[in-house]
Amino acid sequence: MSCLRNYYSRAYSYTRSLNREITHEVTEVERRARALRVLDIISSKSGGVSNRQNHLGFVQEFLQTDSRRFRDQAISEDFDISRTKNGVSKVLKEVMLENSSSSVNDGWSFDAYGLSSAVSSCGFNRDFRTGFGFHCLALKSGFVSDVYVGSSLVVLYRDSGDLDNAHKVFDEMPERNVVSWTAMISGFAQEWRVDICLKLYSKMRNSTSDPNDYTFTALLSACTGSGALGQGRSVHCQTLQMGFKSYLHISNALISMYCKCGDLKDAFRIFDQFLNKDVVSWNSMIAGYAQHGLATQAIELFEVMMPKSGTKPDAITYLGVLSSCRHAGMVEEGRKYFDLMAERGLKPELNHYSCLIDLLGRFGLLQEALELIENMPMEPNPVIWGSLLFSCRVHGDVWTGIRAAEERLMLEPECAATHVQLANLYASVRYFQEAATVRKRMKDKGLRTNPDHMEFL
């Protein structure tokens, strides 16, 4: 696989350097030759299929090992498996040696606290497979019923993206604490499943565990992602009733929720009344104005109010301001704030470039946008080329559009919509052979487009 990745990387670098050498004065023959080379490289790419092992399958496989090994083993405090990934891996390696109990060091032992710390360490290091191994160890040793071990496992599975197994561990816990409840709510909040979050919250209120500030932050996050203004207001009332009014991160979550749901008046009321604002507060309000096309208000916050507060803007602040300029078509202001970042010691990131490129493209400054892409300190992503492609279609720049479509397919070779657009662009300049090649390879790959979405890609 590494050889294949290196080949693709070299192929992409070659094509990128080739593209930079081509100007608008190149001959028809050179254009056609370049198109064919790009198509050859695109067709050589194959999508990789993940062979990630199912977590429950891993647990079942592990449980087939000799369970007698874990009897009567109690975890020593001198073996600090919570501090080192190597220590975690060492313990798991010893545990997983099948039918060789003599290989396990009789000197080490474990308790619920040590096992919980080990699972947390795996989650922190994103070493999920090792963490799943400790789940097996918890099952075999009987510590899976411990509230701290169970809570750590819920967090581990949640962070690994396996929400189903997180929920299964949660359901099987005989006792739950605020950590386990909040971890489960925040997991569903990440998927914007606000109804399930609120049901869990209701069950939590009927249990012995009281919600904390992080519980409400997770609930508000779910309302924000799903645009559930009514539920968000209800959660807001709950925070007031339970005395969380002065918590900064809850106020920031409320500002984001009201902005996302379109209630900018209430968002600004919370923002204006809260005295201890941080940069997140400012960013949330600026981004809220940007999302709703209120560029003047966003820029006023940035230019007038923020300097008075003494809060230093960060990269996210500038992203909000650039987004405002993009939505309002303010090209000069967009250039100004993009340059201002560097003047104030902030290096523009991919999202900042994407914003300015989209702004320039929408305004018809396609060559300036292309030059900006070519001079970026990082590789452009498919979103950037897709944005340029859209602008080229709007403004009728066929050749730059072909370039953008080819580049996007280099990064997303399975994108059916881009295949169709490239074929149409080739046909518009009478490159019928290349257009037919694109459509044939699209058919060979079994790629299909959704006609309802074609105009927006």
C-alpha positions in Angstrom: 0.0 0.0 0.0 2.8 2.4 0.8 4.3 1.9 -2.7 0.9 2.6 -4.2 0.5 5.8 -2.1 4.0 6.9 -3.2 3.0 6.3 -6.8 -0.1 8.3 -6.5 1.8 11.1 -4.8 4.4 11.2 -7.5 1.7 11.1 -10.2 -0.2 14.0 -8.6 3.0 16.0 -8.1 3.9 15.4 -11.8 0.5 16.5 -13.0 0.5 19.5 -10.7 3.8 20.7 -12.0 2.6 20.0 -15.6 -0.4 22.1 -15.0 1.6 25.1 -13.8 3.7 25.1 -17.0 0.7 25.3 -19.2 -0.4 28.8 -20.1 -3.3 30.1 -22.2 -1.0 30.3 -25.2 -0.4 26.5 -25.4 -1.3 24.8 -28.7 -4.3 22.5 -29.3 -2.0 19.5 -29.5 -0.4 20.3 -26.1 -3.9 20.7 -24.5 -5.1 17.4 -25.9 -1.9 15.6 -24.8 -2.2 16.9 -21.3 -5.8 15.9 -21.1 -5.0 12.3 -22.1 -2.1 12.1 -19.5 -4.5 13.4 -16.8 -7.1 10.8 -17.8 -4.5 8.0 -17.6 -3.4 9.0 -14.1 -7.0 9.3 -12.9 -7.9 5.9 -14.3 -4.9 4.3 -12.6 -6.3 5.3 -9.2 -8.3 2.7 -7.3 -10.4 3.4 -4.2 -9.1 1.5 -1.1 -11.5 -0.5 1.0 -11.1 -0.5 4.7 -10.7 -3.8 6.4 -11.3 -2.5 9.8 -12.1 -5.3 12.2 -15.5 -5.2 13.9 -15.1 -4.3 17.5 -17.5 -6.9 18.8 -15.7 -9.5 16.6 -12.4 -8.5 18.2 -14.0 -8.9 21.7 -15.4 -12.3 20.8 -12.0 -13.4 19.4 -10.2 -12.2 22.5 -12.7 -14.0 24.8 -11.7 -17.3 23.3 -8.3 -17.1 25.1 -7.8 -18.8 28.4 -9.7 -16.9 31.0 -8.1 -18.7 33.9 -5.2 -16.4 33.5 -7.1 -13.5 35.0 -8.3 -15.2 38.1 -7.2 -13.9 41.5 -5.1 -11.0 39.9 -5.4 -7.9 41.9 -3.5 -4.1 39.7 -0.4 -2.8 41.4 -0.1 1.0 41.9 3.6 0.8 41.0 2.7 -0.3 37.4 1.4 3.0 36.1 -0.4 1.9 32.9 -2.3 5.2 32.8 0.8 7.3 31.9 2.4 5.5 29.1 1.2 4.0 25.8 4.0 1.5 25.9 2.9 0.3 29.3 -0.6 -0.2 28.0 0.6 -2.1 25.0 2.9 -4.2 27.1 0.1 -5.3 29.4 -2.2 -6.1 26.5 0.5 -8.1 24.7 1.0 -10.2 27.8 -2.8 -10.7 28.3 -3.3 -11.7 24.6 -0.7 -14.5 24.6 -2.9 -17.5 24.0 -2.4 -20.7 26.1 0.8 -19.5 27.7 -0.1 -18.4 31.2 3.5 -18.8 32.2 4.4 -15.8 30.0 2.3 -13.5 32.2 4.4 -11.8 34.8 2.9 -13.0 38.1 4.1 -9.8 39.7 1.7 -7.5 38.0 -1.9 -7.2 39.0 -4.8 -4.8 38.3 -7.8 -3.2 39.9 -10.8 -1.3 38.6 -9.0 2.1 39.0 -6.0 0.9 37.0 -8.1 -0.6 34.3 -10.2 2.6 34.0 -7.0 4.6 33.7 -5.6 2.2 31.0 -8.8 2.6 28.9 -8.7 6.4 29.3 -5.0 6.4 28.2 -5.9 4.4 25.1 -8.7 6.9 24.3 -6.3 9.9 24.8 -3.7 8.3 22.5 -6.5 7.2 20.0 -5.1 3.7 20.4 -8.6 2.2 20.1 -7.7 -1.4 19.3 -5.7 -1.6 22.5 -8.6 -0.1 24.3 -10.9 -2.7 22.9 -8.5 -5.3 24.3 -8.8 -3.8 27.7 -12.6 -4.1 27.3 -12.0 -7.8 26.9 -9.9 -7.8 30.0 -12.6 -6.0 31.9 -15.1 -8.6 30.8 -12.9 -11.5 31.8 -11.9 -10.0 35.2 -15.4 -8.9 36.1 -14.5 -5.2 36.4 -16.8 -4.3 33.5 -19.6 -3.7 36.0 -17.5 -1.0 37.8 -19.0 2.4 37.1 -15.6 4.0 36.3 -14.5 1.2 34.0 -17.9 1.4 32.3 -17.7 5.1 31.9 -14.2 5.0 30.4 -15.4 2.3 27.9 -18.4 4.5 26.9 -16.0 7.4 26.2 -13.6 5.1 24.3 -16.2 3.7 22.0 -17.8 7.1 21.5 -14.4 8.7 20.5 -13.7 5.8 18.1 -16.9 6.6 16.3 -18.6 3.3 17.3 -21.7 4.8 18.9 -23.7 1.5 18.8 -21.2 -0.3 21.0 -20.9 2.8 23.3 -24.6 2.6 23.8 -24.5 -1.2 24.4 -21.8 -0.7 27.1 -23.9 2.1 28.6 -27.1 0.0 28.6 -25.3 -2.9 30.3 -23.9 -0.7 33.1 -25.6 -1.6 36.4 -24.7 1.8 37.8 -24.1 5.1 35.9 -22.5 8.4 36.9 -22.6 11.9 35.4 -19.6 11.0 33.2 -21.3 8.0 31.6 -24.6 9.9 31.1 -22.8 12.9 29.6 -20.5 10.8 27.4 -23.5 9.1 25.9 -25.4 12.3 25.4 -22.4 14.0 23.8 -22.0 11.0 21.5 -25.5 11.3 20.1 -25.0 15.1 20.0 -22.1 14.7 17.6 -24.6 13.0 15.2 -27.2 15.8 15.9 -29.7 13.3 17.2 -31.4 15.8 19.5 -34.4 13.6 20.4 -32.3 10.8 21.7 -30.2 13.3 23.7 -33.3 14.8 25.3 -34.6 11.3 26.1 -31.3 10.4 27.8 -31.4 13.7 29.7 -34.9 12.9 30.9 -33.8 9.5 32.1 -30.8 11.0 33.8 -33.0 13.5 35.7 -34.9 10.5 37.0 -31.7 8.7 38.1 -29.4 9.5 41.0 -27.0 11.5 38.8 -27.4 15.3 38.4 -26.4 16.9 35.1 -23.4 19.2 35.1 -22.3 22.0 32.9 -20.8 19.6 30.3 -24.1 17.8 30.1 -25.9 21.0 29.1 -23.1 21.9 26.6 -23.6 18.6 24.9 -27.4 19.1 24.8 -27.0 22.6 23.3 -24.6 21.2 20.8 -27.2 18.7 19.6 -29.8 21.5 19.3 -27.2 23.6 17.3 -26.4 20.8 14.9 -30.0 20.0 14.2 -31.3 23.5 14.2 -33.8 22.7 16.9 -34.7 26.1 18.3 -37.6 25.0 20.5 -35.6 22.3 22.2 -32.7 24.7 22.5 -34.9 27.2 24.4 -36.0 24.5 26.7 -32.4 23.5 27.5 -31.6 27.2 28.0 -34.4 27.4 30.6 -33.0 24.3 32.3 -29.5 25.9 32.6 -31.1 28.9 34.3 -33.1 26.8 36.7 -30.1 24.8 37.7 -27.8 27.8 38.2 -25.5 27.6 35.2 -26.1 31.1 34.0 -22.6 32.3 34.7 -20.7 29.5 33.0 -18.7 30.8 30.0 -18.8 27.7 27.8 -22.6 27.4 28.3 -23.0 31.0 27.3 -20.9 30.4 24.2 -22.9 27.2 23.4 -26.1 29.3 23.7 -24.8 32.0 21.4 -23.9 29.3 18.8 -27.3 27.6 19.1 -29.3 30.8 18.7 -27.1 31.9 15.8 -27.4 28.5 14.0 -31.2 28.5 14.5 -31.5 32.0 13.1 -32.4 33.9 16.3 -29.6 36.5 16.1 -31.5 38.8 18.5 -31.4 36.4 21.4 -27.8 35.4 20.5 -26.6 39.0 20.7 -28.6 39.6 23.9 -26.7 36.7 25.6 -23.4 37.9 24.0 -23.9 41.5 25.1 -25.0 40.7 28.6 -22.1 38.4 29.4 -19.2 40.3 30.8 -16.4 37.7 30.7 -16.3 37.1 27.0 -13.5 35.2 25.5 -12.4 34.8 21.8 -14.8 31.9 21.4 -17.7 34.3 22.3 -16.6 36.8 19.7 -16.0 34.1 17.1 -19.5 32.6 17.7 -21.2 35.9 17.2 -19.2 37.0 14.2 -19.7 33.6 12.6 -23.4 33.8 13.3 -23.7 37.1 11.4 -21.6 35.7 8.6 -23.8 32.6 8.2 -26.8 34.9 7.8 -25.2 37.3 5.3 -25.0 40.2 7.8 -21.5 41.2 6.7 -21.8 44.8 8.1 -22.6 43.6 11.6 -19.8 41.0 11.5 -17.2 43.5 10.4 -18.4 46.1 12.9 -17.9 43.5 15.8 -14.5 42.8 14.5 -13.4 46.4 13.7 -15.1 48.3 16.5 -16.2 46.2 19.4 -13.5 43.5 19.6 -10.5 45.9 19.9 -12.2 47.7 22.8 -12.6 44.4 24.7 -8.9 43.6 24.6 -9.5 40.2 23.1 -7.0 39.2 20.4 -8.6 37.7 17.3 -7.4 34.3 16.2 -7.5 32.3 12.9 -11.2 31.4 13.5 -12.1 35.1 13.9 -10.6 35.9 10.5 -12.4 32.9 9.0 -15.7 34.4 10.2 -14.8 37.8 8.8 -13.7 36.3 5.4 -16.9 34.3 5.3 -18.9 37.5 5.8 -17.0 39.1 2.9 -17.6 36.1 0.7 -21.4 36.0 1.3 -21.6 39.8 0.7 -19.3 39.8 -2.4 -16.9 42.2 -0.7 -13.8 41.5 -2.7 -11.6 44.4 -1.6 -12.4 43.8 2.1 -11.8 40.1 1.6 -8.3 40.8 0.2 -7.7 43.3 3.0 -8.5 40.9 5.9 -6.7 38.0 4.3 -3.5 40.2 4.1 -4.1 41.5 7.6 -3.8 38.0 9.0 -0.1 37.8 7.9 0.5 41.3 9.1 -0.6 40.3 12.6 1.4 37.1 12.7 -1.3 34.6 11.8 -0.6 32.1 9.0 -3.6 31.6 6.7 -4.9 28.0 6.7 -6.6 26.0 4.0 -10.1 27.3 5.0 -9.0 30.9 4.7 -7.6 30.3 1.2 -10.8 28.5 0.3 -12.9 31.5 1.4 -10.9 34.0 -0.6 -10.8 31.7 -3.7 -14.5 31.3 -3.6 -15.0 35.0 -3.2 -12.7 35.8 -6.2 -14.3 33.1 -8.3 -17.9 34.2 -7.6 -16.9 37.8 -8.6 -15.4 36.5 -11.9 -11.7 36.9 -11.0 -10.9 33.4 -12.1 -7.3 33.9 -13.0 -6.5 35.6 -9.7 -8.2 32.7 -8.0 -6.2 30.2 -10.0 -2.9 32.0 -9.2 -3.8 32.0 -5.5 -4.4 28.2 -5.7 -1.1 27.7 -7.4 0.8 29.7 -4.9 -0.7 28.2 -1.8 1.8 26.8 0.7 -0.3 23.7 1.1 -2.0 21.3 -1.4 -5.5 22.4 -2.4 -8.4 20.1 -1.5 -11.3 18.9 -3.7 -13.5 21.7 -2.2 -11.2 24.4 -3.5 -11.1 22.9 -7.0 -14.9 22.3 -6.9 -15.5 26.0 -5.9 -13.3 27.2 -8.9 -15.1 24.7 -11.2 -18.5 26.1 -10.1 -17.3 29.7 -10.7 -16.0 28.8 -14.1 -19.4 27.3 -15.1 -21.1 30.5 -13.9 -18.8 32.8 -15.8 -18.2 30.6 -18.9 -14.5 30.0 -18.6 -14.2 26.6 -20.2 -10.5 26.0 -20.1 -10.0 27.0 -16.5 -13.1 24.9 -15.8 -11.4 21.9 -17.4 -8.3 22.5 -15.4 -10.4 22.6 -12.1 -12.4 19.5 -13.0 -9.2 17.5 -13.9 -7.6 18.6 -10.6 -10.6 17.7 -8.6 -10.8 14.2 -10.2 -7.1 13.7 -9.3 -8.2 14.1 -5.6 -11.6 12.5 -5.9 -11.4 9.9 -8.7 -14.8 8.4 -7.7 -16.8 11.7 -8.0 -19.5 11.0 -10.6 -20.7 14.6 -10.9 -17.2 15.9 -11.7 -16.8 13.1 -14.4 -20.0 14.4 -16.0 -18.9 18.0 -15.9 -15.5 17.2 -17.3 -17.0 15.2 -20.1 -19.4 18.1 -20.9 -16.5 20.6 -20.8 -14.4 18.5 -23.1 -17.3 18.2 -25.5 -17.8 22.0 -25.5 -14.3 22.5 -26.9 -14.8 19.5 -29.4 -12.6 17.1 -27.4 -15.0 14.4 -28.2 -12.5 11.5 -27.8 -11.6 12.7 -24.3 -15.3 13.2 -23.4 -16.1 9.6 -24.6 -13.1 8.3 -22.6 -14.4 10.0 -19.4 -17.9 8.6 -19.9 -16.6 5.1 -20.7 -14.5 5.0 -17.5 -17.4 6.3 -15.6 -19.5 3.5 -16.9 -16.7 0.9 -16.1 -16.5 2.1 -12.5 -20.3 2.0 -12.2 -20.5 5.7 -11.2 -23.9 7.3 -11.3 -25.0 10.8 -10.6 -28.0 12.2 -8.8 -29.7 14.6 -11.4 -31.3 16.6 -8.6 -27.9 17.6 -7.3 -26.0 18.2 -10.5 -26.5 21.9 -10.6 -25.0 22.5 -7.2 -21.8 20.5 -7.6 
